[in-house]
Amino acid sequence: MPMLLAACSVFAPPDRVDAPTPPQWYAPLPHNGTLTDLNAWWQQQGDPLLVQLIDAAQAVSPTIASAKSRIEQARAARVAAGASLLPTLDASVNATRSSGQPPFIPTNTTVQRGLQTQWEIDVFGAGRAQWSGARSRYEGARAGWHEARVSVAAEVANQYFNVRTCEKLLAIARADAASRAETSRLSELTAKVGFMAPATAALARASAAEGNARATQQQAQCDLDIKALVALTAIAEPELRQKLAASSGNLPPGAPIAIDALPAKILAQRPDVFAAETEVAAASADVGGTQMQRFPHVALSGSIGRTSFTAGGATTTFDSWSIGPLTVSLPLFDGGRRAANVDAAQARYDEAVVRYKAAVRQAVREVEEALVNLRSAASRGEDVKLAAEGFHASFAGTESRYKSGLASLVELEEARRTRLAAENALASLQREGLAAWVALYRAAGGGWSRADIDAAPKR
């Protein structure tokens, strides 16, 4: 994935950095028709509460607030760098009242007003290199704001899906606990009339206690998930619980995302990759700028002024102006400071290149992993569903035979365990599939493009 850098100086490092990407994705792609608009992907899930939670979290997220602060800092640095290319203009006024000797010199007042200008002429481009680096970092900061929003949205969605999955697992655990309690009750009655051994009744009681403990543990996990969602969204817990209870508890199927077969096109939509790219460009400009600090500096100054002299009731006014001096300074000896600055800038450039290449590799990995997980969850879906239905039917048959005295309690408990495991696996697989869709949404850039740089917040 080649990247053209913005540095314009002949002293900057090479203006082309290659971060090779695979020619195609090696994991199977989801084939779901037209490319999804990822900017509106959350609305396509069909769950209004999810959209509300994401909006609330993005409004209070410290991550997004930090990203916005970095934009402001980068904007200020860009303005300062651009201002250094322009002349400065200062106004001054001073007044002096004095009395001199001998006595015939009267008390007098002198008032001077003037404008002074100073311009360091950017002959060798050091100032332009500094401005180029500041501009690149500003663009990278704006892309970082988009990345922060995508990251927060994905985190909230995953936590929300955790809550909904936990609710399903809790319902399964409570139903299982109720079934075990009923079996224990019937076993106690049977044991009292002498048709069942006390040991068998004790097994039924132990099974009922285990079911209650599992349901209690699951309830605690659900409470923890809700509290995590409260922390993310800053919505009061009672209000959040009301919203969760009022909305459908069904997990959405996951709106499809179509992925282009060419990795380079997807990576061009990643704000983090773009931010790493702009940092390389900025570091390259810094190298050129520090190199040019070792060349002569040319500065031009000038002034215009008016002086008023008042003495003995008479006022004399005269104007003055000057252009110059034109100053040329050549660094001769600085103890190695400028050379050290160049070395440091070069080291930062090398680090930025390594980080950029690593960002590209990480982006490829995230897309590939999301595709693998998505295909795995989809491939197992039908089998897990059939297994859950089969084990449920098996338990129902075993329970009927147990009540008729044709099956033992051990058989019943074995059938119960397999049914419970299959139902839990089905709920967990649905959650796994949603997590894969969310990961793919994030890995594909969350709908960001380079044209969206100007969409970042402004003051």
N, C-alpha and C positions, 0 to 999 in steps of 0.2 A: 504494500500500500504506500506508494510514493507520496511525499509531502513537499510542496514548494514553500520555502521559507520566505519571510518578508524582509529579511535583512538586505540592505542595498549597498553595503560597503564591501569593497574589494578585500578588506582586511578580515571580514567575518569568515567563519568556517564555511565549508561547502554548503550550498543552498539547497541540497537535496538529500533527504533522509529516506531510506527504504526500510519499511517494516513488512516483510513478506507475509502474505496471507494465503491460505489454501485456495486453489482454483474453484473449489466448490465445498459445500457442507458434506461431511461424511456420515452424519446422522440423518435418518429419514426426515423429510420435510412434511409438515402438516399440509394437506391439500384441501383447502377450504374455499376455493373460488377466488374472488377478488380480494385485493389487499385491504385489510382492515384499517380504518382510521383510528390509530392508537390514541389520538388526542381525546376522542370520545369513547374510548374502550370501556371505561367504568360504567358509563350510562348504558352500554349495550348489555351489561350483565343482568338487567331487569330487576335490580334491587335498589330502590331509592335510598334506603338507609345507608347502604355502602357508600354512595356518592356523598351523602351528608357527612358521614364520618371522615371521609378523605378531605373534604373541604374544611372541616373543623380542625383536623390535625395539621393541615398545611398552614392554617391561619396562626397557629400557636407554636409551630415547630421551631426549636432553637437552631436546628440544622439549616432551615431555610432563612432564618433571621441572620445567621452567620454568613450565609452565601450572599445575602443582600448587602450586608456590611462590607464584604470583600468587593462587591461591585462599586460601592461608593468610594472605597479607598483607591481602587484601580482607576476610577473616573477622575479622582482628584490628582492622581499621579500623572495621568495622561494630559490633563489640563496644564499642570505645572511643567511637564516636558515640552508641550507646545509653546507655552509662554516664554521658555528660555530661548526660543528662536527669534523672538521679537525684541525690538528696542524697549528699554524701560524709560519712563518719563516721570520725573519727580518735580514737585513745586516746592518753593521755599520762600519764606518771608522772614526778614529780621530787621529789627529796629534798634538804634543806638542813640542815646542822649548823653552828651558830654559837654564838659566845660574845660577850656584849655588855658594855658599860660603862654605868653603874658596876658595881663588883664584885658587888653584890647580885643582879644579873641572872644566873641560872645558865646553864650551857651547855644548849642546847636543840636539838631536832630537829623539823623540819617536813617532812611528807610530803603531797604533793598528788597525787590521782588524779582523772582526769576524762575525759569524752567530749565532743568538739566536732563539730558538724555544720555543713555549709555547703551551701546549695542555691541555685543560680541558676535562678530561675523562668523558664521559657521562654514568656513572655507573648506575644511576637510570632512565635514559631515558628522562630527561627533554628536552634535545636538539632534540632528535628524535620526541618527541611530538610537539615541535615547528615547526620542518620541516614538519611533517604530516599535521599540520594545515595550513601552508603556501602552501603546495601542493594542498590541498582541495580548498583553496580560489583561487588559480591560475586556477584550472579546472572550478570553478564556474564563474570566470571572462571570460574565453573563451566561456562558454555557454551563458553568458550575451551578448557577441558580436553577436552571432547568433540571440538571441532574439531581439536585437536592429535592425538588418537587416530585420527580419520578420515584426517587428512593423512599420518600415519606409515603407516597400513595401505595407503593408495593408493601411497605411494612404494615400499614393500617389494614390493607386488604388481607394480608396473611393472618394478622391477629383476629380480624373479624371472622375469617373462615375457621380459625381455631375455635372461636366461641361457638359458632354454629355446629361444628363437628362435635365439640364437647357436649352440646345439648343433645345431639343424637345419641352419643355414647351413654349419656346419663339416662336417657329414656330407655335404652336397651338394658342398662344395668338395673334400673328400677323394675322393669318388667321381669327380668330374670330373678331379682330378689323376691318379688311377689310370688312368682311361680315356686321358688324354693320354699317360701314360707307356707304356701298351701300344701306342698308335699309333706313338709314337716308336721303340719297340723293333722293331716290324714294319717301319717305314720304314728303319731302319738295316740290317736284314737284306736288304731288297729292294735298297737302294742298293749293298750290297757285291757282289751278284751282277750288278749292272749294269742292273737293270730299273727303276731310279728315279734321277733326277738328284740330285746331291749337294745342290743348293739346296733341293730338296723335302724331303730328309731333315733339312737344317738347320732348315727351318720347323717340322718335327715336334718337333725337340729344343727349339726356342724355345717352342713351345706347351706342352711338358711342363714346362719351367722356370717358365713363367708360372703354370701350374696349381699347382705346388708353392709358389710364392711367395704365391699367393692363399690357399691352405690354411694356410700359416704365419701370415699376417696375420690370418685368421679365428680361429685358435687363440689368438693374442695378445689379440684382442678378447674372446674368451670368458673368458680368465684375468682380464682387467680387470673384466669384469662380475661374476665370482665374488668378486673382492676388494672390490668395492663392496657386494655383499650381505653379506660378512663384516663390513664397517664398520657397516652398518645393524643387524645382528642380534647382533653381538658373539659369534657362534659361531666357534670355531676353524676355520681353513680346511680342515685335513684332515677334521675331522668334517663340515663342510658338504659337502665333495666326496663323502664317503661317502653322505650323505643324498641328494644329487642323483643319484648313481649308482644307489642302491637304489630310488628312486621312478621312476614312469613319466615319461618325458621328453616325453610328448604335451602339447600346449597344450590347456587346457580350452576348450570352445566358448563359455564366457561365459554365466553364468546370466542370464536375462532380467530386465529392470527395467521395470515399467509406470509411466508418468509421468502424473500428473493433467494434464488439459488446461488447468487454471487456474493460471497462474504464481504467483498470490498464495498458493495452498495449498502449493506446493513451497517457496517462499521462507520460509514460516513454519516449515519444517523445517530451515532453515540456521542452525547455531549462530553463524556469523560475523555474519550479519545481525542475529540476536538480540543479540549482544554489542554491535554498533554501536548498536542501538536502546537498550539499557540505558545506554550511555555518553551518549546524548542526554538521557535522563531524569535521569541523575546530574548532567550539566552544567546542566540546567534548575534542579535543586534547588540547585546551587551558586550560581547567580545569585540565587535567592530568599534563600538564606542570607546572602550578602554584602550584599544590600540591607537585610536586617533587622539587620545589625550596626550600622547607622546610627541605630537606634532606641534608646530607653532600655533599660537593663539593670536587672533587679530581682533582688536577692539577699537571702536570709534566712539568718541564722546563729543558733546556739543552743548551749548547753552545759549539762552537769551535772557536778558534781564533789564530792569529799569531801576535806577537809583534816584532817590529824592533827597536833597540836602537843604535843610531849613535852618537859617541863622539870621538873627536880627530882623525878623519879620519878612525876609525874602526867601523864596524857595527856588532852587535850581534842580532841574530834572534832566537826566541824560539816559539814553538807551545804549545797550551793548549786546553784542552777540559774538559767538565763537564756534568754529567747527574744528574739532581736534582736541587733544592730539589723536592721531592714528597710531595706535600702539601695537607693536608686534613683539610677542614674547616667545622665546624658545626655551623649553625645559632642558637644562644641561645636567643637573645633578639633583637627585632626590633620595639618595640612599637606597634605590631599588624599589621605591613605593609603587611607581607606575607599572613597572615590570611585574611586580607581585599582583597588582590588580588585574593585569592581563591573564596571568596564570590562574587566578581565582575564577575569573569569568570563563576561561576555557574549561576549567574543571566543572563549573556549573552547567556549561553547555553539554559536556560529555554525560553528566548525570541526567540532564533532561532528555537526551537521546535515548539513554537506557530506559528511562521511565516511560517514554513514548512507546518504544518497542514492546515493553512489558505490558503496557495498557492494551495494545493491539492483541497481543497473545491472550491476555485475560479476557478480552471481549470475545474472541473466537471461542475460547473455552466455555464461557458462560452460555453462549448460544448453543453450542454443541451439547452441553450438559442438559440444558432445558429441553432440547429436541429429543434427547435420549429418554429423559424422564417422562416426557409427554407421550412418546410412543410406548414406553413400558406400561404406563398407567392405562392407556387405551387398549393395549393388547391383553392385559389381564382383566379388564373390566367385565367382559362377558363371562369368563370362567369363574371369577369371584362371585358374581351375581348368581350363577347357576349353583355354585357350591353353597351359598347361603340359603337358597330356596330348597336345595336338597336336604341339607342338615336340619332345616326347620321342619320339613315334612317328616324326616326320620324321628326327630324328637317328639312331634305330635303323635306319631304312631306308637313310639315306645311308651309315652305317657299314658296313652289309652290302654295299652297292654298291661302297664303297671297297675292302673286302677282296677283292671279286671283280674289281677293276680297272676298274669301270664308272663310278667317280666319282673326282674329283681330291681331293687333300688340302685344297685351298682350299675346296671345297664342304663337306668334312667339318668343317673348322674353323668355317665360317660356321654350319653346323647346330648345332655344339657351343655356340657363343656364344649363339645364340637359345634353346637349351634351358636353358643355365645361367641366363640372365637371367629366363626364365619361371619356373624353379623357385625362384629367389631372390625373385622378385616374389610368388609364392604364399605363401612363408613369411613375408615381410614384411607381406603383407596380413592374415594371421591375427594377427600381432602388433598391427597397426593396429586391428583390430576389438576386440581385448582392451583396448587402451589407451582406446578410445572407451567401452567398458563401465565401466572403472574411473573415467574422467572423469565419466561420468553418475552413478555411485554417489556420487562426491564432491560433484558439483554438486547432487545431490538431498538432501544433508545427512547421508548415511551412516547413516540410520535414526534420527537424533536428533529429538526433539520437545521442546516446552517443558515437558512433564510430566517430562522426564528431568533437570531441573535438580538434583533431590535425589540423582541417581545418581552425582554427581561424588564423588571420594574425600574421606573425612573423616579427621580425626586419630584 
